[in-house]
Amino acid sequence: CNLESSEERISLKEKLNKTKDFPNILINNAAIDFVPTSESISDGFDLNNFDQIFKVNLLAPIDLSHWMCEEWIKRKICGKIINISSIYSVVSPDNNIYKDGFRKNVLYGSSKAALNNITKQLSSIYAKDGIQINTLVLGGIKHDSQDNNFQKNYSKKVPIGRLMNTEEIIPAFD
């Protein structure tokens, strides 16, 4: 569903309510971020996408998490929520690793830092109900849209000397 849309989130909730086996896990992994390209050089302060970024990266996880927790309590389910965050929620991006003066938008890290805080608050609220809520803070993940220079420079900052591969994320949920 389009997480920006409250109507689509409502529709998703209605569909989930009709399922025979109500889910006992929610993984909030959607996010909006900007990858540098020659057309998208940014000073890091483009606020035009504020609403879109915060609706997807923060409002939707809050809305869905709260709703799921309340449903789990009604259904006597000890559910689990995993919020996917970013290393940029706890440390600032190193602008030297990006090309052509690109700076990571301040809204991405800000939204992920807020998600970390929401996780703490929700954990405190719902722990008594047997609901576990955690954040997985991921470092750099290798993607085809990254140029070789970025991958090389980012990898120098990582103890294992490379970016994470997407298939390495799933075992963290086992």
Order of alpha helices (4+ residues) and beta strands (2+ residues): alpha-beta-alpha-alpha-beta-alpha-beta-alpha
